[in-house]
Amino acid sequence: MNSLMKMTVALSAFLFIIVASNSYSQSAIQRMDDAETRADRLEDKADQIREADEDAKEAVEKVREKQADKMEDRADQLRESAEDEADRIEDRADKVRDSY
């Protein structure tokens, strides 16, 4: 009977170890799945941030390009206006010369 009791205790301990290791394995697998899910979410978020950053850079570039175009247009207008003024001054100078 004593040996039956020892065998029962040994068998119970063995079953406990199997059940505990199976639970631990399931827990470890679940933790790995959770970690992969978090990693996937972080990668998605990083991709979204990169895309938003690229969109922002493109928007800033468009604004700067528009500003530069406006400045060039203004410079062209000033240049044309200055040339017109220079032509008027030359015409007046010619009139002064011709009047004497």
C-alpha positions in Angstrom: 0.0 0.0 0.0 2.9 2.3 0.8 4.3 1.7 -2.6 0.9 2.4 -4.2 0.8 5.7 -2.3 4.3 6.6 -3.5 3.4 5.7 -7.1 0.2 7.9 -6.8 2.2 10.8 -5.5 4.8 10.4 -8.2 2.2 10.2 -10.9 0.4 13.2 -9.5 3.6 15.2 -9.5 4.3 14.1 -13.0 0.8 15.2 -14.2 1.2 18.5 -12.4 4.5 19.1 -14.1 2.9 18.3 -17.5 -0.1 20.5 -16.9 2.0 23.4 -15.5 4.5 23.3 -18.4 1.6 23.2 -20.9 0.1 26.2 -19.2 3.4 28.0 -19.2 3.9 27.2 -22.9 0.4 28.5 -23.7 1.2 31.6 -21.6 4.5 32.1 -23.4 2.8 31.7 -26.8 0.2 34.2 -25.9 2.8 36.7 -24.7 4.7 36.2 -28.0 1.4 36.8 -30.0 0.7 39.9 -27.9 4.3 41.2 -28.5 3.9 40.6 -32.3 0.6 42.4 -32.3 2.1 45.4 -30.5 5.1 45.3 -32.8 2.8 45.3 -35.9 0.9 48.3 -34.4 4.1 50.2 -33.8 5.3 49.5 -37.4 1.9 50.7 -38.7 2.1 53.8 -36.6 5.7 54.5 -37.8 4.5 54.1 -41.4 1.7 56.6 -40.8 4.2 59.1 -39.2 6.6 58.7 -42.2 3.7 59.2 -44.6 2.4 62.3 -42.7 6.0 63.7 -42.6 6.4 63.2 -46.3 3.0 64.9 -47.0 4.0 67.8 -44.7 7.3 68.2 -46.6 5.5 68.2 -49.9 3.0 70.8 -48.7 5.8 73.0 -47.4 7.7 72.6 -50.7 4.6 73.7 -52.6 4.1 76.7 -50.4 7.8 77.7 -50.8 7.6 77.2 -54.6 4.5 79.4 -54.8 6.2 82.1 -52.7 9.3 82.0 -55.0 7.1 82.2 -58.1 5.4 85.3 -56.6 8.7 86.9 -55.9 10.0 86.2 -59.4 6.8 87.7 -60.8 7.2 90.8 -58.7 10.8 91.1 -59.8 9.7 90.9 -63.4 7.2 93.6 -62.8 9.7 95.9 -61.1 12.2 95.3 -63.9 9.6 96.2 -66.5 8.5 99.2 -64.5 12.1 100.4 -64.1 12.7 100.0 -67.8 9.6 102.0 -68.6 10.7 104.7 -66.2 14.2 104.7 -67.8 12.7 105.0 -71.2 10.6 108.0 -70.1 13.6 109.7 -68.6 15.6 109.2 -71.8 12.7 110.6 -73.8 12.7 113.7 -71.6 16.5 114.0 -71.9 16.1 113.9 -75.7 13.4 116.6 -75.6 15.7 118.8 -73.5 18.6 118.4 -76.0 16.3 119.1 -78.9 14.8 122.2 -77.3 18.2 124.0 -77.2 
